[in-house]
Amino acid sequence: MEKRDAKVSFSRAGNGIGAKLPMSVPLLKKFGITQDEREVEIIYNEEEQTILIRKKK
């Protein structure tokens, strides 16, 4: 298992606020995420307060 610390970036987007979470390119390569195949699923477990990110099949 690999652990990395990151900070969420917030910015104005139209009438609201947008957020981005930076991920390193080597980590994205391990996921198999490329510029052409970049769709992911984000699953939030409210009980455990965890977020699971996986490549969409």
N, CA, C and O atoms as a CHARMM CRD file, in Angstrom:
* protein
*
  228
    1    1 MET  N      0.85800  -1.18000   0.00000 PROA 1      0.00000
    2    1 MET  CA     0.00000   0.00000   0.00000 PROA 1      0.00000
    3    1 MET  C      0.89600   1.23300   0.00000 PROA 1      0.00000
    4    1 MET  O      1.93900   1.26600   0.65400 PROA 1      0.00000
    5    2 GLU  N      0.47500   2.22600  -0.73400 PROA 2      0.00000
    6    2 GLU  CA     1.23200   3.47000  -0.84600 PROA 2      0.00000
    7    2 GLU  C      0.41100   4.60500  -0.24400 PROA 2      0.00000
    8    2 GLU  O     -0.78700   4.72000  -0.50200 PROA 2      0.00000
    9    3 LYS  N      1.05700   5.43300   0.55200 PROA 3      0.00000
   10    3 LYS  CA     0.36600   6.56100   1.17600 PROA 3      0.00000
   11    3 LYS  C      1.01800   7.85700   0.72500 PROA 3      0.00000
   12    3 LYS  O      2.24400   7.97000   0.69200 PROA 3      0.00000
   13    4 ARG  N      0.18800   8.83500   0.37700 PROA 4      0.00000
   14    4 ARG  CA     0.66800  10.16100  -0.00100 PROA 4      0.00000
   15    4 ARG  C     -0.20700  11.19800   0.67100 PROA 4      0.00000
   16    4 ARG  O     -1.41700  11.01200   0.79500 PROA 4      0.00000
   17    5 ASP  N      0.39300  12.27500   1.09800 PROA 5      0.00000
   18    5 ASP  CA    -0.35300  13.39900   1.65000 PROA 5      0.00000
   19    5 ASP  C     -0.57800  14.42100   0.54300 PROA 5      0.00000
   20    5 ASP  O      0.30600  14.65400  -0.28100 PROA 5      0.00000
   21    6 ALA  N     -1.75800  15.02800   0.52500 PROA 6      0.00000
   22    6 ALA  CA    -2.08700  16.02100  -0.49700 PROA 6      0.00000
   23    6 ALA  C     -3.03500  17.04700   0.10700 PROA 6      0.00000
   24    6 ALA  O     -3.65600  16.80700   1.14200 PROA 6      0.00000
   25    7 LYS  N     -3.13700  18.18600  -0.55300 PROA 7      0.00000
   26    7 LYS  CA    -4.07400  19.22000  -0.14800 PROA 7      0.00000
   27    7 LYS  C     -5.07800  19.43900  -1.26300 PROA 7      0.00000
   28    7 LYS  O     -4.71800  19.46400  -2.44000 PROA 7      0.00000
   29    8 VAL  N     -6.33300  19.59600  -0.89100 PROA 8      0.00000
   30    8 VAL  CA    -7.38600  19.88500  -1.85200 PROA 8      0.00000
   31    8 VAL  C     -7.29400  21.35900  -2.23000 PROA 8      0.00000
   32    8 VAL  O     -7.16000  22.21500  -1.35600 PROA 8      0.00000
   33    9 SER  N     -7.36400  21.66100  -3.52600 PROA 9      0.00000
   34    9 SER  CA    -7.33600  23.04100  -4.00800 PROA 9      0.00000
   35    9 SER  C     -8.75900  23.48400  -4.30900 PROA 9      0.00000
   36    9 SER  O     -9.50800  22.77000  -4.97500 PROA 9      0.00000
   37   10 PHE  N     -9.13200  24.65600  -3.82200 PROA 10     0.00000
   38   10 PHE  CA   -10.45000  25.22100  -4.08400 PROA 10     0.00000
   39   10 PHE  C    -10.29700  26.45300  -4.95900 PROA 10     0.00000
   40   10 PHE  O     -9.35400  27.22800  -4.79700 PROA 10     0.00000
   41   11 SER  N    -11.23400  26.62900  -5.89100 PROA 11     0.00000
   42   11 SER  CA   -11.19500  27.80700  -6.75900 PROA 11     0.00000
   43   11 SER  C    -12.61700  28.18100  -7.15100 PROA 11     0.00000
   44   11 SER  O    -13.53300  27.36100  -7.09600 PROA 11     0.00000
   45   12 ARG  N    -12.77700  29.43300  -7.54500 PROA 12     0.00000
   46   12 ARG  CA   -14.09100  29.89900  -8.00200 PROA 12     0.00000
   47   12 ARG  C    -14.37500  29.30500  -9.37300 PROA 12     0.00000
   48   12 ARG  O    -13.50300  29.27400 -10.24200 PROA 12     0.00000
   49   13 ALA  N    -15.60600  28.83400  -9.55700 PROA 13     0.00000
   50   13 ALA  CA   -16.02000  28.26000 -10.83400 PROA 13     0.00000
   51   13 ALA  C    -17.43200  28.74600 -11.13600 PROA 13     0.00000
   52   13 ALA  O    -18.40500  28.17500 -10.64300 PROA 13     0.00000
   53   14 GLY  N    -17.54900  29.79300 -11.94100 PROA 14     0.00000
   54   14 GLY  CA   -18.86400  30.34600 -12.24100 PROA 14     0.00000
   55   14 GLY  C    -19.48600  30.95100 -11.00500 PROA 14     0.00000
   56   14 GLY  O    -18.92300  31.86800 -10.40800 PROA 14     0.00000
   57   15 ASN  N    -20.64900  30.44300 -10.61400 PROA 15     0.00000
   58   15 ASN  CA   -21.34100  30.95100  -9.42700 PROA 15     0.00000
   59   15 ASN  C    -21.02800  30.14700  -8.17600 PROA 15     0.00000
   60   15 ASN  O    -21.58200  30.43200  -7.11400 PROA 15     0.00000
   61   16 GLY  N    -20.15600  29.14900  -8.27100 PROA 16     0.00000
   62   16 GLY  CA   -19.87200  28.29000  -7.12600 PROA 16     0.00000
   63   16 GLY  C    -18.38300  28.14300  -6.88900 PROA 16     0.00000
   64   16 GLY  O    -17.57700  28.97300  -7.30900 PROA 16     0.00000
   65   17 ILE  N    -18.04500  27.07800  -6.21300 PROA 17     0.00000
   66   17 ILE  CA   -16.64900  26.77800  -5.90300 PROA 17     0.00000
   67   17 ILE  C    -16.34100  25.38200  -6.43400 PROA 17     0.00000
   68   17 ILE  O    -17.12200  24.44900  -6.24500 PROA 17     0.00000
   69   18 GLY  N    -15.19400  25.24900  -7.10100 PROA 18     0.00000
   70   18 GLY  CA   -14.74200  23.95000  -7.58500 PROA 18     0.00000
   71   18 GLY  C    -13.61200  23.44400  -6.71200 PROA 18     0.00000
   72   18 GLY  O    -12.96000  24.22700  -6.02100 PROA 18     0.00000
   73   19 ALA  N    -13.37600  22.14600  -6.73500 PROA 19     0.00000
   74   19 ALA  CA   -12.29900  21.54900  -5.94000 PROA 19     0.00000
   75   19 ALA  C    -11.53100  20.54800  -6.79600 PROA 19     0.00000
   76   19 ALA  O    -12.10600  19.87900  -7.65600 PROA 19     0.00000
   77   20 LYS  N    -10.23100  20.45400  -6.55100 PROA 20     0.00000
   78   20 LYS  CA    -9.36800  19.50400  -7.25600 PROA 20     0.00000
   79   20 LYS  C     -8.45900  18.83500  -6.23700 PROA 20     0.00000
   80   20 LYS  O     -8.03400  19.44700  -5.25700 PROA 20     0.00000
   81   21 LEU  N     -8.17400  17.58100  -6.48800 PROA 21     0.00000
   82   21 LEU  CA    -7.26400  16.81600  -5.64200 PROA 21     0.00000
   83   21 LEU  C     -6.10400  16.35700  -6.51700 PROA 21     0.00000
   84   21 LEU  O     -6.30100  15.55300  -7.42800 PROA 21     0.00000
   85   22 PRO  N     -4.89900  16.85500  -6.25700 PROA 22     0.00000
   86   22 PRO  CA    -3.77500  16.48900  -7.11900 PROA 22     0.00000
   87   22 PRO  C     -3.33800  15.04100  -6.90500 PROA 22     0.00000
   88   22 PRO  O     -3.30100  14.54400  -5.77900 PROA 22     0.00000
   89   23 MET  N     -3.00800  14.37500  -8.01800 PROA 23     0.00000
   90   23 MET  CA    -2.46400  13.01400  -7.97100 PROA 23     0.00000
   91   23 MET  C     -1.24600  12.98600  -8.88700 PROA 23     0.00000
   92   23 MET  O     -1.24900  13.60100  -9.95300 PROA 23     0.00000
   93   24 SER  N     -0.22400  12.28500  -8.47400 PROA 24     0.00000
   94   24 SER  CA     0.99900  12.25000  -9.26100 PROA 24     0.00000
   95   24 SER  C      0.81700  11.39100 -10.51400 PROA 24     0.00000
   96   24 SER  O      0.00800  10.46300 -10.52800 PROA 24     0.00000
   97   25 VAL  N      1.57000  11.70500 -11.55500 PROA 25     0.00000
   98   25 VAL  CA     1.50300  10.95000 -12.80800 PROA 25     0.00000
   99   25 VAL  C      1.92900   9.49500 -12.60000 PROA 25     0.00000
  100   25 VAL  O      1.28300   8.59900 -13.14300 PROA 25     0.00000
  101   26 PRO  N      2.99600   9.22600 -11.82900 PROA 26     0.00000
  102   26 PRO  CA     3.33900   7.80900 -11.60800 PROA 26     0.00000
  103   26 PRO  C      2.20000   7.01900 -10.95000 PROA 26     0.00000
  104   26 PRO  O      1.99300   5.85300 -11.28600 PROA 26     0.00000
  105   27 LEU  N      1.47300   7.62400 -10.03600 PROA 27     0.00000
  106   27 LEU  CA     0.34700   6.94600  -9.39500 PROA 27     0.00000
  107   27 LEU  C     -0.77000   6.72200 -10.41300 PROA 27     0.00000
  108   27 LEU  O     -1.37800   5.65100 -10.43200 PROA 27     0.00000
  109   28 LEU  N     -1.04900   7.71200 -11.25500 PROA 28     0.00000
  110   28 LEU  CA    -2.08000   7.56000 -12.28600 PROA 28     0.00000
  111   28 LEU  C     -1.71100   6.45100 -13.27000 PROA 28     0.00000
  112   28 LEU  O     -2.57900   5.71300 -13.73500 PROA 28     0.00000
  113   29 LYS  N     -0.41300   6.33600 -13.58600 PROA 29     0.00000
  114   29 LYS  CA     0.03700   5.26800 -14.48200 PROA 29     0.00000
  115   29 LYS  C     -0.22600   3.90100 -13.86300 PROA 29     0.00000
  116   29 LYS  O     -0.59100   2.95900 -14.56700 PROA 29     0.00000
  117   30 LYS  N     -0.04200   3.78800 -12.54000 PROA 30     0.00000
  118   30 LYS  CA    -0.32600   2.52300 -11.86000 PROA 30     0.00000
  119   30 LYS  C     -1.80700   2.16800 -11.96100 PROA 30     0.00000
  120   30 LYS  O     -2.15800   0.99100 -12.04800 PROA 30     0.00000
  121   31 PHE  N     -2.67800   3.17900 -11.95000 PROA 31     0.00000
  122   31 PHE  CA    -4.11400   2.98100 -12.11900 PROA 31     0.00000
  123   31 PHE  C     -4.45200   2.60100 -13.55800 PROA 31     0.00000
  124   31 PHE  O     -5.51100   2.02600 -13.81200 PROA 31     0.00000
  125   32 GLY  N     -3.56200   2.91600 -14.50200 PROA 32     0.00000
  126   32 GLY  CA    -3.85700   2.72100 -15.91800 PROA 32     0.00000
  127   32 GLY  C     -4.62900   3.89400 -16.49000 PROA 32     0.00000
  128   32 GLY  O     -5.30600   3.76200 -17.51000 PROA 32     0.00000
  129   33 ILE  N     -4.52600   5.05300 -15.82700 PROA 33     0.00000
  130   33 ILE  CA    -5.22800   6.25000 -16.26900 PROA 33     0.00000
  131   33 ILE  C     -4.31500   7.05900 -17.17700 PROA 33     0.00000
  132   33 ILE  O     -3.18300   7.38000 -16.81500 PROA 33     0.00000
  133   34 THR  N     -4.82500   7.38800 -18.37400 PROA 34     0.00000
  134   34 THR  CA    -4.06400   8.16600 -19.34300 PROA 34     0.00000
  135   34 THR  C     -4.90400   9.36200 -19.77500 PROA 34     0.00000
  136   34 THR  O     -6.04200   9.51600 -19.33100 PROA 34     0.00000
  137   35 GLN  N     -4.35300  10.20300 -20.63200 PROA 35     0.00000
  138   35 GLN  CA    -5.11100  11.34300 -21.14300 PROA 35     0.00000
  139   35 GLN  C     -6.29400  10.87300 -21.98300 PROA 35     0.00000
  140   35 GLN  O     -7.31700  11.55600 -22.04200 PROA 35     0.00000
  141   36 ASP  N     -6.16900   9.71700 -22.63200 PROA 36     0.00000
  142   36 ASP  CA    -7.25700   9.18500 -23.45500 PROA 36     0.00000
  143   36 ASP  C     -8.26800   8.38800 -22.62800 PROA 36     0.00000
  144   36 ASP  O     -9.46600   8.42400 -22.90900 PROA 36     0.00000
  145   37 GLU  N     -7.79100   7.67200 -21.61500 PROA 37     0.00000
  146   37 GLU  CA    -8.65700   6.86900 -20.73600 PROA 37     0.00000
  147   37 GLU  C     -8.57900   7.44100 -19.33300 PROA 37     0.00000
  148   37 GLU  O     -7.75300   7.01100 -18.52900 PROA 37     0.00000
  149   38 ARG  N     -9.43900   8.41500 -19.03400 PROA 38     0.00000
  150   38 ARG  CA    -9.32600   9.12600 -17.76300 PROA 38     0.00000
  151   38 ARG  C    -10.58400   9.08100 -16.91100 PROA 38     0.00000
  152   38 ARG  O    -10.69800   9.82700 -15.93900 PROA 38     0.00000
  153   39 GLU  N    -11.53200   8.21400 -17.26200 PROA 39     0.00000
  154   39 GLU  CA   -12.75500   8.10600 -16.46500 PROA 39     0.00000
  155   39 GLU  C    -12.51000   7.23600 -15.24100 PROA 39     0.00000
  156   39 GLU  O    -11.93300   6.15300 -15.33900 PROA 39     0.00000
  157   40 VAL  N    -12.95200   7.72100 -14.09000 PROA 40     0.00000
  158   40 VAL  CA   -12.80700   6.99500 -12.84200 PROA 40     0.00000
  159   40 VAL  C    -14.14000   6.96900 -12.10400 PROA 40     0.00000
  160   40 VAL  O    -15.02700   7.77900 -12.37200 PROA 40     0.00000
  161   41 GLU  N    -14.26900   6.03200 -11.17800 PROA 41     0.00000
  162   41 GLU  CA   -15.40000   5.98200 -10.26000 PROA 41     0.00000
  163   41 GLU  C    -14.89800   6.46200  -8.90700 PROA 41     0.00000
  164   41 GLU  O    -13.81400   6.07700  -8.47000 PROA 41     0.00000
  165   42 ILE  N    -15.67700   7.29200  -8.24900 PROA 42     0.00000
  166   42 ILE  CA   -15.33900   7.76100  -6.90700 PROA 42     0.00000
  167   42 ILE  C    -16.46600   7.30900  -5.99100 PROA 42     0.00000
  168   42 ILE  O    -17.62400   7.68300  -6.18100 PROA 42     0.00000
  169   43 ILE  N    -16.11800   6.50600  -5.00400 PROA 43     0.00000
  170   43 ILE  CA   -17.11100   5.93800  -4.09400 PROA 43     0.00000
  171   43 ILE  C    -16.81300   6.44200  -2.68400 PROA 43     0.00000
  172   43 ILE  O    -15.70400   6.28500  -2.17300 PROA 43     0.00000
  173   44 TYR  N    -17.82200   7.04800  -2.06800 PROA 44     0.00000
  174   44 TYR  CA   -17.67600   7.56800  -0.71200 PROA 44     0.00000
  175   44 TYR  C    -18.41400   6.65200   0.25600 PROA 44     0.00000
  176   44 TYR  O    -19.61100   6.41500   0.09600 PROA 44     0.00000
  177   45 ASN  N    -17.70800   6.13600   1.25800 PROA 45     0.00000
  178   45 ASN  CA   -18.29600   5.31200   2.31000 PROA 45     0.00000
  179   45 ASN  C    -18.52600   6.21800   3.51200 PROA 45     0.00000
  180   45 ASN  O    -17.58600   6.57700   4.22100 PROA 45     0.00000
  181   46 GLU  N    -19.77100   6.57900   3.73100 PROA 46     0.00000
  182   46 GLU  CA   -20.10100   7.54300   4.77800 PROA 46     0.00000
  183   46 GLU  C    -19.81900   6.98900   6.17900 PROA 46     0.00000
  184   46 GLU  O    -19.39400   7.73600   7.06000 PROA 46     0.00000
  185   47 GLU  N    -20.04900   5.69500   6.39000 PROA 47     0.00000
  186   47 GLU  CA   -19.81700   5.10600   7.70800 PROA 47     0.00000
  187   47 GLU  C    -18.34100   5.15400   8.09900 PROA 47     0.00000
  188   47 GLU  O    -18.00600   5.50700   9.22900 PROA 47     0.00000
  189   48 GLU  N    -17.45900   4.79600   7.15900 PROA 48     0.00000
  190   48 GLU  CA   -16.02100   4.76200   7.43500 PROA 48     0.00000
  191   48 GLU  C    -15.31900   6.06300   7.07100 PROA 48     0.00000
  192   48 GLU  O    -14.13700   6.23900   7.36700 PROA 48     0.00000
  193   49 GLN  N    -16.03900   6.96900   6.43500 PROA 49     0.00000
  194   49 GLN  CA   -15.49400   8.23300   5.93900 PROA 49     0.00000
  195   49 GLN  C    -14.23700   7.99100   5.10100 PROA 49     0.00000
  196   49 GLN  O    -13.17800   8.57200   5.34000 PROA 49     0.00000
  197   50 THR  N    -14.39700   7.10900   4.10700 PROA 50     0.00000
  198   50 THR  CA   -13.30800   6.80600   3.18300 PROA 50     0.00000
  199   50 THR  C    -13.77600   7.07200   1.75300 PROA 50     0.00000
  200   50 THR  O    -14.96800   7.01100   1.45300 PROA 50     0.00000
  201   51 ILE  N    -12.82300   7.36600   0.88900 PROA 51     0.00000
  202   51 ILE  CA   -13.09100   7.56600  -0.52300 PROA 51     0.00000
  203   51 ILE  C    -12.29500   6.52600  -1.29900 PROA 51     0.00000
  204   51 ILE  O    -11.09500   6.36300  -1.07800 PROA 51     0.00000
  205   52 LEU  N    -12.95800   5.83000  -2.19800 PROA 52     0.00000
  206   52 LEU  CA   -12.31900   4.82800  -3.05400 PROA 52     0.00000
  207   52 LEU  C    -12.35000   5.36700  -4.47800 PROA 52     0.00000
  208   52 LEU  O    -13.40500   5.74900  -4.98300 PROA 52     0.00000
  209   53 ILE  N    -11.19000   5.39400  -5.11900 PROA 53     0.00000
  210   53 ILE  CA   -11.09600   5.83900  -6.50800 PROA 53     0.00000
  211   53 ILE  C    -10.60000   4.66000  -7.32100 PROA 53     0.00000
  212   53 ILE  O     -9.56900   4.06700  -7.00500 PROA 53     0.00000
  213   54 ARG  N    -11.34100   4.32200  -8.37400 PROA 54     0.00000
  214   54 ARG  CA   -10.87600   3.24600  -9.25000 PROA 54     0.00000
  215   54 ARG  C    -11.20300   3.58500 -10.69700 PROA 54     0.00000
  216   54 ARG  O    -12.14500   4.32100 -10.98900 PROA 54     0.00000
  217   55 LYS  N    -10.39900   3.02700 -11.58900 PROA 55     0.00000
  218   55 LYS  CA   -10.59900   3.26900 -13.01100 PROA 55     0.00000
  219   55 LYS  C    -11.92700   2.66600 -13.43800 PROA 55     0.00000
  220   55 LYS  O    -12.25800   1.53600 -13.07700 PROA 55     0.00000
  221   56 LYS  N    -12.68400   3.43800 -14.21600 PROA 56     0.00000
  222   56 LYS  CA   -13.96100   2.96500 -14.71600 PROA 56     0.00000
  223   56 LYS  C    -13.71300   1.98200 -15.83700 PROA 56     0.00000
  224   56 LYS  O    -12.89000   2.23400 -16.71800 PROA 56     0.00000
  225   57 LYS  N    -14.41400   0.86800 -15.81400 PROA 57     0.00000
  226   57 LYS  CA   -14.20900  -0.19100 -16.82200 PROA 57     0.00000
  227   57 LYS  C    -15.12500  -0.01100 -17.99000 PROA 57     0.00000
  228   57 LYS  O    -15.09200  -0.80600 -18.92900 PROA 57     0.00000
